[in-house]
């Protein structure tokens, strides 16, 4: 569904991504792990169009025949996301739940969720998806009229993920969903990720909690200073002594 080929991204003169290549197949959870500053968030922001790749290609297999803007399509690989602005990437079905949640603090929970569906016009489908999100996150149902900024950290994370799901994405980019949460809430968030994936959602997961990320993933990539240094099945990475020592605290 998603292919990155030799992607380079810069912050000014700082070379943040140094030719990374990865794939995400439909229905998978793929984890991208690494230490702070490795380039994990930069990778997601480059995919979603928040940052522009200076070199390389990002392809997305989108079943719909229409092409937005000036996008081009490869017969084998799909639509070139790196040629599109962020709002058109989102309309294609790429939705990002950002690091730090970034909810709208003064808007209610219900208004935050509605913002996730800003590009949609199918009112019946939006209502159905709202019901699904509230079924996944019952706490949000109890707080629909409450300002987002008054929620706990765990509830704000649920809101951020729920808002992303309201766009009815084909692939969900999750950036550090367990950051700052108590262990019990971390378990709950990862159980929800399993449930979302079991319902058919493809997920690219960035997470510093490497053990939890690899336990929920099918495959994984290890990123160090903008370069992918290891990849493979999640179970193989969990058993890899190099990964265990560097990222699992073993």
TIFIGU-775645 format. One record per residue (C-alpha): y, x, z; residue number from 1. Coordinates in nm, 3 decimals, always signed. Layout:
# residues N
R    north     east       up    k
R        Y        X        Z  NUM
...
***
This chain:
# residues 250
R    north     east       up    k
R   +0.000   +0.000   +0.000    1
R   +0.240   +0.284   +0.083    2
R   +0.246   +0.635   -0.066    3
R   +0.480   +0.921   +0.027    4
R   +0.468   +1.219   -0.209    5
R   +0.639   +1.547   -0.111    6
R   +0.931   +1.371   +0.060    7
R   +1.225   +1.586   +0.174    8
R   +1.500   +1.440   +0.394    9
R   +1.810   +1.614   +0.527   10
R   +2.074   +1.551   +0.794   11
R   +2.359   +1.737   +0.632   12
R   +2.223   +2.091   +0.599   13
R   +1.936   +2.030   +0.843   14
R   +1.604   +2.002   +0.662   15
R   +1.429   +1.729   +0.866   16
R   +1.132   +1.637   +0.644   17
R   +0.983   +1.924   +0.446   18
R   +0.771   +1.774   +0.174   19
R   +0.554   +1.529   +0.367   20
R   +0.285   +1.327   +0.192   21
R   +0.091   +1.038   +0.343   22
R   -0.071   +0.707   +0.253   23
R   -0.117   +0.374   +0.428   24
R   -0.385   +0.141   +0.292   25
R   -0.365   -0.235   +0.316   26
R   -0.491   -0.367   +0.650   27
R   -0.477   -0.029   +0.826   28
R   -0.302   +0.092   +1.136   29
R   -0.190   +0.448   +1.064   30
R   -0.039   +0.651   +1.348   31
R   +0.215   +0.928   +1.305   32
R   +0.219   +1.146   +1.616   33
R   +0.416   +1.452   +1.716   34
R   +0.662   +1.586   +1.971   35
R   +1.032   +1.504   +1.997   36
R   +1.220   +1.627   +1.691   37
R   +0.908   +1.647   +1.474   38
R   +1.052   +1.400   +1.220   39
R   +0.862   +1.082   +1.308   40
R   +1.162   +0.847   +1.323   41
R   +1.315   +1.022   +1.022   42
R   +1.000   +0.938   +0.826   43
R   +1.028   +0.567   +0.908   44
R   +1.401   +0.561   +0.838   45
R   +1.342   +0.726   +0.502   46
R   +1.074   +0.472   +0.409   47
R   +1.297   +0.178   +0.506   48
R   +1.600   +0.317   +0.320   49
R   +1.816   +0.383   +0.626   50
R   +1.805   +0.750   +0.519   51
R   +1.782   +0.873   +0.160   52
R   +1.511   +1.113   +0.048   53
R   +1.666   +1.412   -0.131   54
R   +1.341   +1.489   -0.312   55
R   +0.997   +1.336   -0.350   56
R   +0.883   +0.977   -0.408   57
R   +0.796   +0.673   -0.195   58
R   +0.583   +0.405   -0.360   59
R   +0.506   +0.056   -0.232   60
R   +0.244   -0.177   -0.378   61
R   +0.416   -0.513   -0.392   62
R   +0.216   -0.799   -0.551   63
R   +0.518   -0.989   -0.676   64
R   +0.607   -0.907   -1.037   65
R   +0.987   -0.907   -0.994   66
R   +1.173   -0.581   -0.946   67
R   +1.490   -0.564   -0.734   68
R   +1.803   -0.386   -0.852   69
R   +1.738   -0.066   -1.043   70
R   +1.388   -0.012   -0.903   71
R   +1.117   +0.123   -1.129   72
R   +0.744   +0.073   -1.108   73
R   +0.459   +0.314   -1.166   74
R   +0.151   +0.138   -1.309   75
R   -0.073   +0.318   -1.059   76
R   +0.143   +0.360   -0.752   77
R   +0.388   +0.070   -0.729   78
R   +0.762   +0.028   -0.677   79
R   +0.980   +0.332   -0.600   80
R   +1.129   +0.255   -0.260   81
R   +1.332   +0.576   -0.258   82
R   +1.548   +0.431   -0.536   83
R   +1.646   +0.122   -0.335   84
R   +1.901   +0.045   -0.062   85
R   +1.766   -0.063   +0.275   86
R   +1.828   -0.438   +0.232   87
R   +1.622   -0.446   -0.088   88
R   +1.341   -0.247   +0.078   89
R   +1.338   -0.511   +0.353   90
R   +1.323   -0.795   +0.100   91
R   +1.013   -0.637   -0.055   92
R   +0.829   -0.677   +0.275   93
R   +0.891   -0.351   +0.462   94
R   +1.008   -0.432   +0.815   95
R   +1.100   -0.181   +1.085   96
R   +1.103   -0.229   +1.461   97
R   +1.337   +0.056   +1.553   98
R   +1.322   +0.315   +1.829   99
R   +1.517   +0.191   +2.130  100
R   +1.463   -0.176   +2.026  101
R   +1.825   -0.226   +1.908  102
R   +1.828   -0.595   +1.976  103
R   +2.155   -0.792   +1.961  104
R   +2.240   -0.798   +2.331  105
R   +2.489   -1.087   +2.324  106
R   +2.278   -1.311   +2.102  107
R   +2.011   -1.533   +2.251  108
R   +1.641   -1.459   +2.208  109
R   +1.623   -1.739   +1.952  110
R   +1.922   -1.601   +1.759  111
R   +1.770   -1.251   +1.760  112
R   +1.450   -1.390   +1.610  113
R   +1.649   -1.586   +1.352  114
R   +1.820   -1.261   +1.247  115
R   +1.478   -1.126   +1.152  116
R   +1.453   -1.399   +0.887  117
R   +1.802   -1.344   +0.744  118
R   +1.675   -1.281   +0.389  119
R   +1.448   -1.587   +0.381  120
R   +1.529   -1.937   +0.261  121
R   +1.194   -2.111   +0.328  122
R   +1.285   -2.311   +0.638  123
R   +0.932   -2.446   +0.685  124
R   +0.782   -2.096   +0.670  125
R   +1.046   -1.962   +0.909  126
R   +0.962   -2.236   +1.159  127
R   +0.589   -2.159   +1.127  128
R   +0.650   -1.787   +1.182  129
R   +0.867   -1.859   +1.486  130
R   +0.578   -2.055   +1.635  131
R   +0.341   -1.762   +1.565  132
R   +0.577   -1.511   +1.726  133
R   +0.619   -1.728   +2.036  134
R   +0.241   -1.764   +2.055  135
R   +0.207   -1.385   +2.045  136
R   +0.485   -1.341   +2.302  137
R   +0.483   -1.637   +2.546  138
R   +0.752   -1.473   +2.759  139
R   +0.999   -1.513   +2.473  140
R   +0.924   -1.886   +2.462  141
R   +1.043   -1.909   +2.824  142
R   +1.364   -1.721   +2.745  143
R   +1.474   -1.862   +2.409  144
R   +1.829   -1.942   +2.524  145
R   +1.870   -1.628   +2.734  146
R   +2.090   -1.341   +2.599  147
R   +1.874   -1.059   +2.465  148
R   +2.058   -0.801   +2.673  149
R   +1.942   -0.963   +2.998  150
R   +1.571   -0.921   +2.921  151
R   +1.357   -0.652   +3.081  152
R   +1.260   -0.345   +2.878  153
R   +0.918   -0.485   +2.799  154
R   +1.060   -0.820   +2.696  155
R   +1.316   -0.651   +2.472  156
R   +1.034   -0.459   +2.302  157
R   +0.849   -0.786   +2.244  158
R   +1.169   -0.930   +2.099  159
R   +1.218   -0.632   +1.868  160
R   +0.863   -0.663   +1.732  161
R   +0.894   -1.041   +1.705  162
R   +1.221   -1.008   +1.514  163
R   +1.051   -0.772   +1.267  164
R   +0.765   -1.019   +1.218  165
R   +1.011   -1.298   +1.138  166
R   +1.078   -1.138   +0.799  167
R   +0.707   -1.203   +0.716  168
R   +0.653   -0.837   +0.623  169
R   +0.364   -0.689   +0.428  170
R   +0.392   -0.364   +0.624  171
R   +0.535   -0.321   +0.974  172
R   +0.695   +0.009   +1.077  173
R   +0.679   +0.043   +1.456  174
R   +0.889   +0.318   +1.612  175
R   +0.796   +0.418   +1.970  176
R   +0.699   +0.069   +2.094  177
R   +0.586   +0.202   +2.435  178
R   +0.901   +0.405   +2.507  179
R   +1.027   +0.355   +2.863  180
R   +0.767   +0.094   +2.957  181
R   +0.547   +0.078   +3.266  182
R   +0.176   +0.151   +3.206  183
R   +0.070   -0.214   +3.233  184
R   +0.330   -0.316   +2.976  185
R   +0.221   -0.031   +2.748  186
R   -0.133   -0.171   +2.753  187
R   +0.002   -0.517   +2.673  188
R   +0.211   -0.393   +2.380  189
R   -0.082   -0.205   +2.228  190
R   -0.308   -0.508   +2.271  191
R   -0.050   -0.709   +2.077  192
R   -0.048   -0.441   +1.804  193
R   -0.427   -0.484   +1.777  194
R   -0.386   -0.861   +1.750  195
R   -0.118   -0.834   +1.481  196
R   -0.338   -0.599   +1.281  197
R   -0.642   -0.826   +1.326  198
R   -0.435   -1.104   +1.166  199
R   -0.402   -0.886   +0.855  200
R   -0.079   -0.692   +0.915  201
R   -0.062   -0.335   +0.783  202
R   +0.110   -0.107   +1.036  203
R   +0.259   +0.243   +1.032  204
R   +0.299   +0.338   +1.397  205
R   +0.517   +0.618   +1.531  206
R   +0.436   +0.693   +1.893  207
R   +0.471   +0.978   +2.141  208
R   +0.187   +0.836   +2.350  209
R   -0.066   +0.999   +2.117  210
R   -0.375   +0.881   +2.299  211
R   -0.276   +0.515   +2.293  212
R   -0.161   +0.543   +1.931  213
R   -0.486   +0.699   +1.809  214
R   -0.697   +0.451   +2.006  215
R   -0.539   +0.161   +1.817  216
R   -0.524   +0.334   +1.475  217
R   -0.770   +0.373   +1.189  218
R   -0.620   +0.704   +1.072  219
R   -0.352   +0.942   +1.187  220
R   -0.117   +1.222   +1.086  221
R   +0.021   +1.497   +1.310  222
R   +0.379   +1.595   +1.233  223
R   +0.538   +1.922   +1.345  224
R   +0.897   +2.018   +1.259  225
R   +0.901   +1.803   +0.946  226
R   +0.559   +1.906   +0.817  227
R   +0.222   +1.733   +0.839  228
R   -0.020   +1.982   +0.994  229
R   -0.327   +1.762   +1.053  230
R   -0.461   +1.430   +0.928  231
R   -0.783   +1.233   +0.946  232
R   -0.963   +0.945   +1.109  233
R   -0.816   +0.852   +1.445  234
R   -1.142   +0.925   +1.628  235
R   -1.164   +1.271   +1.473  236
R   -0.808   +1.350   +1.579  237
R   -0.879   +1.231   +1.933  238
R   -1.174   +1.470   +1.946  239
R   -0.982   +1.761   +1.791  240
R   -0.922   +2.035   +2.055  241
R   -0.587   +2.128   +1.898  242
R   -0.462   +1.769   +1.923  243
R   -0.609   +1.729   +2.272  244
R   -0.427   +2.035   +2.402  245
R   -0.094   +1.976   +2.231  246
R   -0.058   +1.597   +2.254  247
R   -0.315   +1.445   +2.488  248
R   -0.257   +1.667   +2.792  249
R   -0.621   +1.784   +2.793  250
***
